[in-house]
Amino acid sequence: MKKPKWVVEKERAKRAAATETVWLFGLHAVRDALMNPRREKLRLILTKNAETRLEEAVAAGGIAPELSDARSFAAPLDPESVHQGAALEVRPLDWGSLDEIVTGAEPPLRLVLLDRVSDPRNVGAILRSAEVFGAAAVIGVRRHAAPETGALAKTASGALERQPYLRVQNLAATMGRLREMGIDLLGLDGDGEQSLAEAMSSRRNVPVALVLGAEGAGLRQRTREMCDVVARIPATGGFGSLNVSNAAAVALYEARRGT
């Protein structure tokens, strides 16, 4: 019997994920990955100077480094990558299912949903803010969103190793599932009907997912319609738009304030 197309595609994606690897680079990103027992480490390339600076992390990571000259660094990185003499090939982290993360989180639950935010530097900065302000997870879409990359990890400055980052097939379906679990969906948009503080005033002890849109495009119409409320971050003067990573930091701070 021929398998349905969706089954074939799911199996193909699973096989591809099993062979996928990521090159992390930079002292902070490599150090934190080496110290992370959950991270599967495949190949470590260091300059002599980086080896000295990462001595404890290398010992904890249990992987022997390959020494390389800084002028002809052996790792297959983009020439523009600021690797600081350290690169580590790894498997992407498996954080488990969304249901597991939600049920295991301490109240009040805070999540961040990203609607097609594709710049790895923005996602990395959002992961860093999510860790600082105690979000249970950052959730993006599998397509049209930033995957785990060295650039994302470097911007996250270690948060990628500790902050769950999930990528789902369908954001609207995920939002529907979160609503079924009793989680309020709070969208962020410059044209929101309430201020962020007003929207959060009645949700201090309620589980909330903050939903942010991509640079320029903002929230897609379907995503906006799925939100329980769409709020704005008030601004003074004529320029009222924040970078998505800055907006995430402000929203996460407000969502945690008073809890």
C-alpha positions in Angstrom: 0.0 0.0 0.0 1.4 3.4 -1.0 2.1 5.8 1.9 0.2 9.1 2.0 2.2 12.1 0.8 2.2 13.7 4.2 3.6 10.5 5.8 6.4 10.4 3.2 7.2 14.1 3.7 7.3 13.6 7.5 9.6 10.7 7.3 11.9 12.6 4.8 12.1 15.5 7.2 12.9 13.2 10.1 15.8 11.6 8.2 17.1 15.0 7.2 16.9 16.3 10.8 18.9 13.3 11.9 21.8 14.2 9.6 21.7 18.0 10.1 24.6 19.7 11.7 25.4 23.2 12.7 28.7 25.0 13.0 28.8 27.3 16.1 31.5 29.9 16.4 32.8 32.5 18.8 34.2 31.9 22.3 30.9 32.4 24.2 28.8 30.2 21.9 31.4 27.4 21.7 32.1 27.5 25.5 28.4 27.2 26.4 27.8 24.4 23.9 30.8 22.5 25.2 29.4 22.9 28.8 26.0 21.7 27.7 25.6 17.9 28.3 22.5 17.9 26.1 24.5 19.0 23.1 25.8 16.3 20.7 29.3 17.5 19.8 31.0 16.3 16.6 34.1 18.3 15.8 36.0 21.1 17.6 38.5 23.4 15.9 40.5 25.9 17.9 43.5 28.1 17.6 46.1 27.7 20.3 45.0 30.9 22.0 41.3 29.8 22.0 42.3 26.4 23.4 43.9 28.1 26.3 40.9 30.4 27.0 38.5 27.4 26.7 40.5 24.9 28.6 37.9 24.1 31.3 35.1 24.0 28.7 37.0 21.6 26.5 37.6 19.3 29.4 33.9 19.4 30.3 32.9 18.8 26.7 34.8 15.6 26.4 35.9 16.2 22.8 39.5 16.6 21.6 40.1 19.8 19.7 41.8 20.1 16.3 44.3 22.9 16.4 44.3 25.4 13.5 46.1 28.5 12.4 44.0 31.7 12.8 45.1 32.9 9.3 43.8 29.7 7.6 41.1 28.6 10.0 40.0 25.1 9.1 36.3 25.3 10.0 33.9 25.7 7.0 32.6 29.1 8.0 31.6 32.2 6.1 34.6 34.4 5.7 32.8 37.3 7.5 32.2 35.2 10.6 34.0 36.5 13.7 35.0 33.1 15.0 37.6 34.3 17.6 39.5 31.1 16.9 36.8 28.7 18.0 34.3 26.6 16.0 32.2 23.6 17.0 30.2 21.3 14.8 27.1 20.1 16.6 23.6 18.5 16.2 20.6 20.8 16.7 19.1 20.6 20.2 16.0 18.6 20.8 13.8 20.4 23.3 10.9 18.0 23.2 7.3 18.8 22.4 5.5 22.1 23.0 3.0 20.3 25.3 5.9 19.0 27.5 7.4 22.5 27.8 4.1 24.1 28.6 3.1 21.5 31.2 6.6 21.6 32.8 6.8 25.4 33.1 6.6 27.4 36.3 3.6 29.8 36.5 2.9 32.3 35.3 3.8 30.9 31.9 5.3 33.2 29.3 5.9 32.2 25.7 7.2 34.1 22.7 5.7 33.3 19.2 7.5 34.6 16.2 5.5 35.0 12.9 8.2 34.6 10.2 11.0 36.4 11.9 13.9 35.2 9.7 16.9 37.3 10.7 19.1 35.0 12.9 20.5 38.0 14.7 17.0 39.1 15.7 16.1 35.6 16.9 19.4 35.3 18.8 18.7 38.6 20.6 15.1 37.4 21.4 16.4 34.2 22.8 18.7 36.1 25.1 15.8 38.3 26.3 13.6 35.3 26.7 16.2 33.7 29.0 16.7 36.8 31.0 12.9 37.3 31.6 12.1 33.7 32.1 10.1 32.7 29.0 9.4 29.0 28.8 10.1 28.9 25.1 10.5 30.9 21.9 8.5 29.4 19.0 9.0 30.1 15.3 7.7 28.5 12.1 9.7 25.7 10.4 9.7 27.6 7.1 10.4 31.4 6.7 12.1 31.5 10.1 15.7 31.5 11.3 17.0 28.0 12.0 19.8 27.2 14.5 22.9 28.8 13.0 26.3 30.0 14.1 25.2 33.6 13.7 22.1 33.0 15.8 24.1 31.3 18.5 26.7 34.1 18.6 24.0 36.8 19.0 22.3 34.7 21.6 25.6 34.7 23.6 24.9 31.3 25.1 21.1 31.5 25.5 20.7 29.0 22.7 22.0 26.3 25.0 19.5 27.1 27.7 16.5 28.7 26.2 14.1 26.3 24.4 13.7 27.3 20.7 11.0 25.3 18.8 10.0 25.6 15.2 6.5 24.4 14.3 4.9 23.5 11.0 1.9 25.8 11.3 1.8 28.8 13.6 -2.0 29.2 13.5 -2.5 25.6 14.5 0.0 26.0 17.3 -1.9 29.1 18.5 -5.1 27.1 18.4 -3.5 24.4 20.5 -2.2 27.0 23.0 -5.7 28.5 23.3 -7.0 25.0 24.1 -4.5 24.8 26.9 -5.8 28.0 28.4 -3.1 30.4 27.2 -3.9 33.9 26.2 -2.5 35.1 22.9 -1.3 38.6 23.0 -0.2 40.1 19.7 2.2 43.1 19.4 1.5 45.7 16.7 1.9 49.4 16.4 -1.9 49.7 15.7 -2.9 47.6 18.7 -6.2 48.6 20.3 -4.7 48.7 23.8 -1.3 49.6 25.3 0.8 46.7 26.3 0.5 47.7 30.0 -3.3 47.8 29.7 -3.4 44.4 28.0 -1.2 42.9 30.7 -3.0 44.5 33.6 -5.6 41.7 33.8 -3.1 39.0 32.8 -0.4 39.2 35.5 -1.1 35.7 36.8 -2.5 34.3 33.5 -0.4 32.2 31.1 0.4 34.4 28.1 2.0 33.9 24.7 3.4 37.1 23.2 3.1 37.1 19.4 5.5 39.2 17.3 5.6 39.7 13.6 8.5 40.0 11.1 10.4 43.2 10.3 8.4 45.4 8.0 5.5 42.9 7.4 4.4 42.7 11.1 1.8 40.1 12.0 0.1 38.3 9.1 -3.7 38.8 9.0 -4.4 35.2 10.0 -2.0 35.5 12.9 -3.6 38.7 14.0 -7.1 37.2 13.9 -6.0 34.4 16.1 -4.8 36.7 18.9 -7.1 37.3 21.9 -5.9 40.9 22.0 -3.5 43.0 19.9 -1.5 45.6 21.9 0.9 48.3 21.1 4.1 49.6 22.8 3.4 53.3 23.3 6.0 55.6 21.8 6.7 59.3 22.1 7.5 61.5 19.1 6.9 60.7 15.4 9.0 57.6 15.2 7.0 54.8 16.8 8.6 51.5 15.6 11.0 49.2 17.4 13.2 46.5 16.0 11.4 43.1 16.7 14.1 42.0 19.1 13.8 45.3 21.1 10.0 45.0 21.0 10.3 41.4 22.4 12.6 42.6 25.2 10.1 45.4 26.2 7.1 43.0 26.0 8.9 40.3 28.0 9.8 42.8 30.7 6.2 44.1 30.9 4.8 40.5 30.9 7.0 39.7 33.9 6.5 42.9 35.8 4.6 42.5 39.0 4.5 38.7 38.9 
